Amino acid sequence: MFIDTHTHLFSDSFDLDRREVVQRAIDAGIQKMLLPNIDVSSIEKLYDLHTAFPLNCLPMMGLHPGSVDENWKDTLEKIRVALFEHPLSSKCIAVGEIGMDLYWDRMFREEQKEVFRTQIKWAKELKLPIVIHSRDAFDEIFEILDEVNDSSLTGVFHCFTGNLEQANHILNYTGFMLGIGGVVTYKKSELPEVLQHIDLKHIILETDSPYLPPTPFRGKRNESAYLLHIAEKLVEIYALSRKEIAHITTQNAQQLFHI
């Protein structure tokens, strides 16, 4: 059994065949698909998917840093309501995805920091792990985590593509894991070399579908069933069987998300 720890199956990209996509994943052995929220518009779509597949599609709730703009205070309040007061909020297994993204625009850099800090507080209050999005923002995120990290804070750096120094910084927090997705299969990726120095006990698998499809599906829509191609790359990197990769990464995800 595998767990896709990060997939946006509620995305419009799946409107025409969502049920078929979920069933393909289940048939491929991906029994759990964890759903990170993006913004206000995705809240009900995410919860609806959980309602349709309550045992397989598990919700998270958070505000993606790319959705932080001049209306961030109002938006964050709506996310708070969705996390604390929604009829299905008790089903949330994490606060995510949250973090910082300075790749496209640095205009709301300070606002992103404030939103990130606030959602970390929520996670601690609810005793939930956090799912961190970090793009061109490792230094800023480390600055915040170095300040607020304690034994109650756990989580994952989703879609990790950093270097070994950054990986070790993350693992020094002790409660965090690295989310590995399709990038590890790319020909020019340096991630396989980094992972040779990282124990598999720190790794969970993800697709981030519909984005970042693994080889050989680059240029196409990603989906949870493609997690097997990521697992096969880890078979190569760690010189373990697919059964061993499945067992260890699934156990890691179960422990982190309490599922």
C-alpha positions as CSV (number, residue, x, y, z in Angstrom):
1,M,0.0,0.0,0.0
2,F,1.1,3.5,-0.8
3,I,0.0,6.9,0.4
4,D,0.0,9.9,-1.9
5,T,0.6,12.6,0.8
6,H,0.0,15.6,-1.5
7,T,-2.5,15.7,-4.4
8,H,-5.0,18.3,-5.6
9,L,-7.6,15.9,-6.9
10,F,-10.3,18.5,-6.3
11,S,-8.7,20.7,-9.0
12,D,-10.7,21.7,-12.1
13,S,-8.2,19.6,-14.0
14,F,-10.1,16.5,-12.8
15,D,-13.7,17.8,-13.3
16,L,-14.4,15.4,-16.2
17,D,-13.0,12.2,-14.7
18,R,-12.4,12.7,-11.0
19,R,-14.0,9.4,-9.8
20,E,-12.1,7.5,-12.5
21,V,-8.8,9.1,-11.4
22,V,-9.4,8.2,-7.7
23,Q,-10.3,4.7,-8.7
24,R,-7.2,4.2,-10.8
25,A,-5.1,5.2,-7.8
26,I,-6.9,2.8,-5.5
27,D,-6.5,0.0,-8.1
28,A,-2.8,0.8,-8.3
29,G,-2.4,0.4,-4.5
30,I,-2.6,4.0,-3.5
31,Q,-5.1,3.6,-0.7
32,K,-4.9,7.1,0.8
33,M,-4.7,10.4,-1.0
34,L,-4.1,13.5,1.2
35,L,-5.7,16.7,0.0
36,P,-4.0,20.1,0.7
37,N,-6.2,23.2,0.4
38,I,-5.2,26.2,-1.7
39,D,-7.6,29.1,-1.1
40,V,-11.2,29.9,-0.3
41,S,-12.5,28.7,-3.7
42,S,-11.1,25.1,-3.0
43,I,-12.6,24.6,0.5
44,E,-15.9,23.0,-0.5
45,K,-14.5,21.2,-3.5
46,L,-11.9,19.6,-1.1
47,Y,-14.5,18.6,1.5
48,D,-16.9,17.3,-1.2
49,L,-14.2,15.0,-2.4
50,H,-13.6,13.7,1.1
51,T,-17.4,13.1,1.4
52,A,-17.4,11.1,-1.8
53,F,-14.3,9.0,-0.7
54,P,-14.2,9.3,3.1
55,L,-11.7,6.4,3.5
56,N,-9.4,7.3,0.7
57,C,-9.4,11.1,0.3
58,L,-8.4,12.9,3.5
59,P,-8.6,16.7,3.8
60,M,-6.2,19.3,5.1
61,M,-6.9,23.0,5.5
62,G,-4.7,26.0,5.0
63,L,-4.0,29.0,2.8
64,H,-1.4,28.6,0.1
65,P,1.2,31.4,0.1
66,G,0.6,32.1,-3.5
67,S,-2.9,33.1,-2.6
68,V,-1.8,35.7,-0.1
69,D,-2.7,39.2,-1.5
70,E,-4.1,42.5,-0.4
71,N,-7.2,40.8,1.0
72,W,-5.2,38.3,3.1
73,K,-6.8,39.1,6.4
74,D,-10.3,38.4,5.2
75,T,-9.1,35.3,3.3
76,L,-7.3,34.0,6.3
77,E,-10.4,34.4,8.5
78,K,-12.4,32.3,6.0
79,I,-9.7,29.6,6.2
80,R,-9.8,29.7,10.0
81,V,-13.6,29.1,9.9
82,A,-13.1,26.2,7.5
83,L,-10.5,24.7,9.8
84,F,-12.2,25.2,13.1
85,E,-15.9,25.5,12.5
86,H,-16.8,23.7,9.2
87,P,-19.0,20.5,9.8
88,L,-16.1,18.5,8.4
89,S,-13.2,20.3,10.0
90,S,-12.7,17.5,12.5
91,K,-11.7,15.3,9.6
92,C,-8.6,17.5,8.7
93,I,-5.4,15.7,9.2
94,A,-3.0,18.6,8.7
95,V,-2.8,22.4,8.3
96,G,-1.7,22.9,4.7
97,E,-0.6,23.8,2.4
98,I,1.1,26.7,4.0
99,G,4.5,28.4,3.8
100,M,6.1,30.9,1.5
101,D,6.5,31.4,-2.2
102,L,8.8,34.2,-3.5
103,Y,9.3,32.8,-7.0
104,W,6.7,34.7,-8.8
105,D,6.3,37.8,-6.7
106,R,7.9,39.3,-3.5
107,M,5.3,42.0,-3.1
108,F,3.5,40.2,-0.2
109,R,6.6,38.8,1.5
110,E,5.9,40.2,4.9
111,E,2.2,39.2,4.6
112,Q,3.2,35.7,3.7
113,K,5.3,35.5,6.8
114,E,2.4,36.6,9.0
115,V,0.0,34.2,7.4
116,F,2.5,31.4,7.9
117,R,3.1,32.2,11.5
118,T,-0.7,32.3,12.2
119,Q,-1.3,28.9,10.6
120,I,1.6,27.4,12.6
121,K,-0.2,28.6,15.7
122,W,-3.4,26.9,14.6
123,A,-1.5,23.7,14.0
124,K,-0.1,23.7,17.5
125,E,-3.5,24.5,18.9
126,L,-5.1,21.6,17.1
127,K,-2.1,19.3,17.5
128,L,-1.9,18.8,13.7
129,P,1.2,18.6,11.4
130,I,1.9,21.3,8.9
131,V,2.5,20.9,5.2
132,I,5.0,23.4,4.0
133,H,5.2,24.9,0.5
134,S,8.6,26.5,0.0
135,R,9.7,28.1,-3.3
136,D,12.7,30.4,-3.3
137,A,12.0,30.9,0.4
138,F,14.1,28.4,2.4
139,D,15.9,31.1,4.3
140,E,12.7,32.9,5.2
141,I,11.0,29.7,6.3
142,F,14.0,28.5,8.3
143,E,14.1,31.9,10.1
144,I,10.5,31.4,11.3
145,L,10.8,27.7,12.1
146,D,14.1,28.3,14.0
147,E,12.1,30.6,16.2
148,V,8.8,28.7,16.7
149,N,9.8,25.1,16.5
150,D,9.3,22.9,19.5
151,S,8.4,19.3,20.3
152,S,4.8,20.0,19.5
153,L,5.4,21.0,15.9
154,T,5.6,18.4,13.2
155,G,5.2,18.4,9.4
156,V,6.6,18.0,6.0
157,F,8.4,20.1,3.4
158,H,6.3,19.1,0.5
159,C,7.9,18.8,-3.0
160,F,11.4,19.0,-1.5
161,T,14.0,19.9,-4.1
162,G,16.6,21.5,-2.0
163,N,20.3,20.6,-1.4
164,L,21.8,18.4,1.3
165,E,22.5,21.3,3.6
166,Q,18.8,22.4,3.5
167,A,17.6,18.8,3.9
168,N,19.8,18.5,7.1
169,H,18.5,21.8,8.4
170,I,14.9,20.5,8.0
171,L,15.7,17.1,9.7
172,N,17.4,18.8,12.6
173,Y,13.9,20.0,13.6
174,T,13.3,16.3,14.4
175,G,9.6,16.4,13.8
176,F,9.8,17.0,10.0
177,M,10.0,14.9,6.9
178,L,10.8,15.5,3.2
179,G,8.0,15.0,0.6
180,I,9.4,13.5,-2.5
181,G,7.6,13.8,-5.8
182,G,8.0,13.6,-9.6
183,V,11.0,15.9,-9.7
184,V,13.2,13.0,-8.4
185,T,12.6,11.2,-11.7
186,Y,13.8,14.1,-13.9
187,K,17.0,13.6,-15.9
188,K,18.7,16.8,-14.6
189,S,17.4,16.6,-11.0
190,E,20.1,16.6,-8.3
191,L,17.6,15.1,-5.8
192,P,18.7,11.5,-6.3
193,E,22.2,12.4,-5.2
194,V,20.9,14.3,-2.1
195,L,18.7,11.4,-1.1
196,Q,21.6,9.0,-1.1
197,H,22.6,10.8,2.1
198,I,19.1,10.8,3.7
199,D,17.7,7.8,5.5
200,L,14.4,6.6,4.1
201,K,12.8,7.0,7.5
202,H,12.6,10.7,6.7
203,I,10.8,10.3,3.4
204,I,7.2,10.4,2.4
205,L,5.9,10.2,-1.2
206,E,3.6,12.6,-3.1
207,T,2.5,13.5,-6.6
208,D,1.4,17.1,-6.2
209,S,-1.0,16.2,-9.0
210,P,-2.1,17.6,-11.4
211,Y,1.4,19.2,-11.3
212,L,4.9,17.9,-11.7
213,P,4.2,14.6,-13.4
214,P,7.0,12.0,-13.1
215,T,8.9,10.7,-16.1
216,P,7.5,9.3,-18.5
217,F,4.5,11.6,-18.2
218,R,6.1,15.0,-18.3
219,G,4.0,17.5,-20.1
220,K,0.8,15.6,-19.2
221,R,-1.6,15.9,-16.3
222,N,-0.3,14.2,-13.2
223,E,-2.5,11.9,-11.1
224,S,-2.1,9.9,-7.9
225,A,-1.7,6.5,-9.7
226,Y,1.6,7.8,-11.1
227,L,3.1,7.7,-7.5
228,L,4.3,4.2,-8.5
229,H,6.8,5.8,-10.9
230,I,8.2,7.9,-8.0
231,A,8.4,4.8,-5.9
232,E,10.4,3.0,-8.6
233,K,13.0,5.7,-8.6
234,L,13.4,5.3,-4.9
235,V,13.8,1.6,-5.5
236,E,16.8,2.5,-7.6
237,I,18.2,5.1,-5.2
238,Y,17.9,3.0,-2.0
239,A,18.5,-0.4,-3.6
240,L,15.4,-1.7,-1.9
241,S,12.4,-3.6,-3.2
242,R,9.2,-1.8,-4.1
243,K,7.5,-3.6,-1.2
244,E,10.1,-2.2,1.2
245,I,9.7,1.3,-0.2
246,A,6.0,1.0,0.2
247,H,6.1,-0.3,3.7
248,I,8.6,2.3,5.0
249,T,7.1,5.4,3.3
250,T,3.6,4.4,4.2
251,Q,4.5,3.9,7.8
252,N,6.2,7.3,7.8
253,A,3.1,9.0,6.4
254,Q,0.8,7.1,8.9
255,Q,2.9,8.3,11.8
256,L,3.2,11.9,10.7
257,F,-0.5,12.4,9.8
258,H,-1.9,10.0,12.5
259,I,-3.8,7.9,10.0
